[in-house]
Amino acid sequence: MSHSVSFDRLRAVVFDMDGLMVDTEPIHFAAFREYMRRHEVELPESVMPEFIGFSEQDNLRDLKTKYGLDEPLQAMIADRRAIYLELIRTLPIEVLPGFWEFTAAARARGMKQAVVSSAAAVQVEVVLRRLLETKPALGGPEGYFDAIVTGDDVTRNKPAPDIYLEGARRLGVPPALCLALEDSPPGAQSAAAAGMIVVAVSNRYTEGLAFPGAQGIAPSLQAAMGYLDW
């Protein structure tokens, strides 16, 4: 681990959402599987890591090409999104270990906080609302986080840097003074390209993968707490 960067000058923490804050990656994949079953294709769970970190549109474009689907891409997005929204509105959503402790520690240090997710705005809104409903004393997502950026806010999604640059702009903090936490290689690449300090927090789907541009890798947000005082 390199100590060339002084974390005591960082002014913001930027969180990815799916697979980092909440364990929604299996729900995302379940929606892709159900969509593809309607087209008589069974996706094996072994391909799930290939979906993580990329936008819904990118994943569906890949599936369209790989399986020669005739449905227009925008129709595919609408159909798959309807499946996913039904799932995230009804299934339990589990917060990943260490998130509340990490965000409280950042707040105690006076750091601004943002959520930067490649998911569509409607998906992010549902997940964050359900997450904050478990902590009513903290208020709603718009009050708790200083900025929320979604895939709908940029033309180029992860791994391009645009979404993280927009997060820094909305926070009013230079990218170099932001600590980005990501669970996927495309997300880590995106945040690094934006010029942020990146810590990869692997989960059961991404452990063992390479994280281009990450200054450190932790097995959980709990284990990443030390980076706030690096």
Stockholm file with secondary structure:
# STOCKHOLM 1.0

chainA/1-230         MSHSVSFDRLRAVVFDMDGLMVDTEPIHFAAFREYMRRHEVELPESVMPEFIGFSEQDNLRDLKTKYGLDEPLQAMIADRRAIYLELIRTLPIEVLPGFWEFTAAARARGMKQAVVSSAAAVQVEVVLRRLLETKPALGGPEGYFDAIVTGDDVTRNKPAPDIYLEGARRLGVPPALCLALEDSPPGAQSAAAAGMIVVAVSNRYTEGLAFPGAQGIAPSLQAAMGYLDW
#=GR chainA/1-230 SS CCCCSCGGGCCEEEECCBTTTBCCHHHHHHHHHHHHHTTTCCCCGGGGGGTTTSCHHHHHHHHHHHHTCCSCHHHHHHHHHHHHHHHHHHSCCCBCTTHHHHHHHHHHTTCEEEEECSSCHHHHHHHHHHHHHTCGGGCCHHHHSSEEECGGGCSSCTTSSHHHHHHHHHHTCCGGGEEEEESSHHHHHHHHHTTCEEEEECCTTTTTCCCTTCSEEESSHHHHGGGGGC
#=GC SS_cons         CCCCSCGGGCCEEEECCBTTTBCCHHHHHHHHHHHHHTTTCCCCGGGGGGTTTSCHHHHHHHHHHHHTCCSCHHHHHHHHHHHHHHHHHHSCCCBCTTHHHHHHHHHHTTCEEEEECSSCHHHHHHHHHHHHHTCGGGCCHHHHSSEEECGGGCSSCTTSSHHHHHHHHHHTCCGGGEEEEESSHHHHHHHHHTTCEEEEECCTTTTTCCCTTCSEEESSHHHHGGGGGC
//
